[in-house]
């Protein structure tokens, strides 16, 4: 709602402050006191981008300063408390070669401040489109090389994460999620059990290699392209882990997206090849087996994810079959 209060029905008891967070007058008061970038600014527009009830919310604020310049900020709210760690991580990245003027064209959005009262931290909105929006275009594969370079750059930053993600964690997630699919689709129980067993075998055979800070949720929606500049977003899961996790996760998401969009999981294989080739050039081919392994395990995780959305359930069995192929599991029931 332009120039007024935006009512979104925030009845959730855990997030009552959101009513203030979308009120123009209250926004101006809080921004004036907490954010240097918002001094002498008026609020033109407030828009809720995403809201997961009881968990988190994403709010876009459009400000205008005395010079007539438009400043757009994205506020990230978390119900369980202000995410100081993600703000500090992004601030550290910004100050460690990921600013808007980085010579390599790889950045993160500029963090601008925290409003503890609203359990919110804010960053500048960056212009551009997600890599997803380019996948269906004729020149869609062009960013693939830069995406690999962005992952590698993130892996080289000496910022110590506060948590880790190991192969054991990856397999634990599968053992938590796949049984939920068995309950929903009992006719696939035997197949899913074989997939879980084969996933365990694959995990045991996969070397962790060198661990470092990784994105952990790296895929095409987490990359914004603005001409020749790339922005990494949503680093909330940043942790210590195998660098192959990020590349495998990205490729698996490409295959799952290809299956839903083009009816063929290999439709974007050229994109995946360019991404992998460039990453291996930077790191060494010893990461190839781990990339393949994490691609497969991410696809297994997508079996469960597909059951959470009505429009994706049409592809659940095809994902099941794809995982069986990658794991060399024989389907006999």
C-alpha positions in Angstrom: 0.0 0.0 0.0 1.6 3.3 -1.1 1.9 6.0 1.5 0.0 4.2 4.3 -0.3 1.2 6.5 -0.2 -2.2 4.9 -2.5 -4.7 6.6 -1.6 -8.3 5.9 -3.5 -10.0 8.8 -0.5 -10.8 11.0 -2.5 -12.6 13.6 0.3 -14.9 14.5 1.0 -14.5 18.3 4.8 -15.0 17.7 5.1 -12.1 15.3 2.9 -9.2 16.6 5.6 -6.6 15.8 4.9 -7.1 12.1 1.9 -4.7 12.3 4.5 -2.0 13.3 6.9 -3.1 10.6 4.5 -2.3 7.8 3.2 1.0 9.3 4.6 4.0 7.5 4.9 6.3 10.5 6.5 3.7 12.7 8.9 2.6 10.0 10.1 6.2 9.6 10.6 6.6 13.3 12.5 3.3 13.7 14.6 3.8 10.6 15.6 7.3 11.6 16.8 6.0 14.9 18.5 2.8 13.7 19.7 3.2 10.1 22.2 5.8 8.9 21.1 5.2 5.3 17.5 6.2 6.2 18.3 9.6 7.7 15.9 12.3 6.4 14.0 9.7 4.3 10.3 9.3 3.8 8.6 5.9 3.3 6.9 5.7 0.0 5.9 2.0 -0.1 5.9 -1.0 2.2 5.4 -4.5 0.7 5.4 -7.9 2.3 7.3 -10.2 -0.1 7.1 -13.4 1.8 5.6 -14.5 5.1 5.9 -18.0 6.7 3.5 -17.9 9.6 5.3 -18.2 12.9 8.7 -18.4 11.3 10.0 -15.5 9.2 9.0 -12.7 7.0 10.6 -10.6 4.2 9.5 -7.0 3.8 10.4 -4.5 1.1 10.7 -0.8 2.0 10.9 1.9 -0.6 12.3 5.2 0.8 12.9 8.6 -0.8 15.5 11.0 0.5 15.6 14.8 0.4 17.5 14.7 -3.0 14.7 12.6 -4.5 16.8 9.4 -4.6 14.9 6.2 -4.2 16.4 3.7 -1.7 14.9 0.2 -1.5 15.7 -2.0 1.5 14.8 -5.6 2.2 14.0 -6.4 5.8 14.5 -10.0 7.1 12.4 -10.8 10.2 12.8 -14.0 12.2 10.2 -15.1 14.8 12.7 -16.8 17.1 14.9 -13.7 17.4 17.0 -11.3 15.4 19.4 -13.2 13.1 22.6 -11.3 14.1 24.8 -14.1 12.7 23.5 -13.7 9.1 23.8 -9.9 9.3 27.4 -10.1 10.6 28.3 -12.7 8.0 27.0 -10.5 5.2 28.7 -7.5 6.6 32.0 -9.5 6.8 31.6 -10.7 3.2 30.8 -7.2 2.0 34.0 -6.0 3.6 36.0 -9.0 2.3 35.8 -8.4 -1.5 32.0 -8.9 -2.0 31.0 -5.2 -2.3 29.3 -3.6 -5.3 32.6 -2.6 -6.8 34.4 -5.9 -6.6 36.6 -6.3 -9.7 35.5 -9.9 -10.3 31.8 -8.9 -10.6 30.8 -11.1 -7.6 29.0 -9.5 -4.7 26.5 -9.8 -1.9 23.7 -7.2 -1.2 24.9 -4.4 1.1 23.9 -4.9 4.7 22.6 -1.7 6.2 21.6 -2.3 9.8 19.5 -4.1 12.4 16.3 -3.2 14.2 16.2 -5.5 17.3 12.7 -4.3 18.2 11.4 -5.9 15.1 13.8 -8.9 15.2 14.9 -7.6 11.7 18.1 -7.0 9.8 18.1 -5.1 6.5 20.1 -5.0 3.3 19.8 -2.9 0.1 17.7 -4.5 -2.6 19.8 -5.4 -5.7 18.5 -5.0 -9.2 18.5 -7.9 -11.6 16.9 -11.2 -12.2 17.4 -14.6 -10.6 19.4 -17.1 -12.5 16.2 -19.1 -12.6 14.6 -16.5 -14.8 17.4 -16.9 -17.4 17.3 -20.7 -17.6 14.6 -20.7 -20.3 16.3 -18.0 -22.4 18.6 -18.6 -25.4 21.6 -17.1 -23.5 20.6 -18.8 -20.3 23.9 -20.7 -19.9 26.1 -17.6 -20.0 26.1 -17.0 -16.2 27.1 -20.7 -15.5 30.9 -20.0 -15.5 30.5 -16.9 -13.2 28.3 -18.9 -10.8 31.0 -21.5 -10.4 33.5 -18.7 -9.7 31.1 -17.2 -7.2 30.9 -20.5 -5.3 34.7 -20.8 -5.3 35.1 -17.3 -4.1 32.8 -17.9 -1.2 34.7 -21.1 -0.3 38.0 -19.1 -0.2 36.7 -16.5 2.3 38.3 -17.0 5.7 35.1 -16.4 7.8 34.6 -19.1 10.4 31.0 -20.4 10.5 29.4 -21.2 13.8 28.0 -24.6 12.5 28.9 -27.5 10.2 27.3 -29.8 7.7 28.8 -33.3 7.2 27.8 -36.3 5.1 26.3 -37.7 8.3 24.0 -34.6 8.4 23.1 -35.1 4.8 22.1 -38.7 5.3 20.3 -37.9 8.6 18.0 -35.5 6.7 17.2 -38.2 4.2 16.4 -40.7 7.0 14.0 -38.1 8.4 12.3 -37.1 5.2 12.0 -40.3 3.1 10.0 -42.2 5.7 7.4 -39.4 5.4 7.1 -40.2 1.7 6.7 -43.9 2.6 3.7 -43.0 4.8 2.1 -40.9 2.0 2.9 -43.5 -0.7 3.0 -46.9 0.9 3.1 -48.5 -2.6 6.7 -47.1 -3.0 7.9 -48.3 0.4 10.2 -51.0 -0.9 11.7 -48.8 -3.6 12.3 -46.0 -1.1 14.0 -48.3 1.4 16.4 -49.5 -1.4 17.1 -45.8 -2.3 17.9 -45.0 1.4 20.2 -48.0 1.7 22.0 -47.1 -1.5 22.3 -43.5 -0.4 24.0 -44.7 2.8 26.4 -46.7 0.8 27.2 -43.7 -1.5 27.7 -41.5 1.6 30.2 -43.9 3.1 32.2 -44.0 -0.1 32.4 -40.3 -0.5 35.4 -38.4 0.8 34.8 -35.2 2.7 38.0 -33.7 1.3 38.8 -30.2 2.4 36.0 -28.5 4.3 35.4 -24.7 4.3 32.6 -22.2 4.6 29.8 -23.1 2.1 26.5 -21.6 1.2 24.7 -24.9 1.9 21.5 -23.8 0.0 23.2 -22.9 -3.3 20.9 -23.1 -6.3 19.6 -20.8 -9.1 17.1 -18.9 -7.0 19.9 -17.8 -4.7 21.8 -16.0 -7.5 20.8 -12.6 -8.9 22.3 -11.5 -12.2 22.6 -7.8 -13.0 24.3 -7.5 -16.4 27.9 -8.7 -15.7 27.5 -8.6 -11.9 26.4 -11.5 -9.8 24.9 -11.4 -6.3 24.8 -14.3 -3.8 21.7 -14.1 -1.6 20.2 -15.9 1.4 23.3 -17.1 3.2 21.3 -18.1 6.3 22.6 -21.7 6.2 26.3 -20.8 5.8 28.4 -23.4 7.5 31.6 -25.5 7.4 31.2 -28.3 4.8 32.5 -30.0 1.7 32.6 -27.5 -1.2 31.1 -30.2 -3.4 27.8 -29.7 -1.4 27.2 -26.4 -3.1 27.9 -27.6 -6.7 26.1 -30.8 -6.3 23.1 -29.0 -4.8 23.0 -26.5 -7.6 23.2 -29.3 -10.3 20.5 -31.3 -8.6 18.2 -28.3 -8.5 18.9 -27.8 -12.2 17.9 -31.4 -13.0 14.7 -31.2 -10.8 13.8 -27.8 -12.4 14.5 -29.3 -15.9 12.2 -32.3 -15.1 9.3 -30.0 -14.1 9.8 -27.4 -16.8 11.0 -29.3 -19.8 10.0 -32.8 -19.0 13.6 -34.0 -19.2 16.0 -33.9 -16.3 19.0 -33.5 -18.7 17.6 -30.5 -20.6 20.1 -28.1 -18.9 23.0 -30.5 -18.9 25.2 -28.1 -20.9 24.7 -25.5 -18.1 25.7 -28.1 -15.5 28.7 -29.1 -17.5 30.0 -25.5 -17.8 29.4 -25.0 -14.1 31.3 -28.2 -13.1 34.1 -27.7 -15.6 34.9 -24.2 -14.3 34.7 -25.3 -10.7 37.0 -28.2 -11.3 39.4 -25.9 -13.1 39.6 -23.8 -9.9 39.7 -26.6 -7.4 41.0 -29.8 -9.0 39.2 -32.9 -10.3 39.4 -34.7 -7.0 36.1 -33.0 -6.2 34.2 -34.7 -9.1 33.1 -37.8 -7.2 31.8 -35.8 -4.3 29.9 -33.4 -6.7 28.3 -36.5 -8.3 27.4 -37.9 -4.9 25.9 -34.7 -3.5 24.0 -34.2 -6.7 22.4 -37.7 -6.2 21.7 -37.2 -2.5 20.1 -33.8 -3.2 17.8 -35.4 -5.8 16.8 -38.0 -3.2 15.9 -35.2 -0.8 13.8 -33.7 -3.6 11.6 -36.8 -3.6 10.2 -35.5 -0.3 10.2 -31.9 -1.3 8.1 -32.7 -4.4 5.3 -34.1 -2.1 5.0 -30.8 -0.3 3.6 -28.9 -3.3 0.5 -30.0 -5.2 1.9 -28.9 -8.6 5.1 -31.0 -8.0 3.5 -34.2 -7.0 3.1 -35.1 -10.6 6.8 -35.5 -10.8 7.5 -37.4 -7.6 7.6 -40.9 -9.2 9.8 -39.5 -12.0 12.2 -38.2 -9.4 12.1 -41.6 -7.7 13.0 -43.3 -11.0 15.8 -40.8 -11.6 17.3 -41.5 -8.2 17.1 -45.2 -8.8 19.0 -44.8 -12.0 21.7 -42.7 -10.4 22.1 -45.1 -7.5 21.9 -48.2 -9.7 19.0 -49.5 -7.7 16.8 -52.1 -9.5 13.1 -51.3 -9.4 11.3 -54.6 -9.1 8.2 -53.5 -7.3 
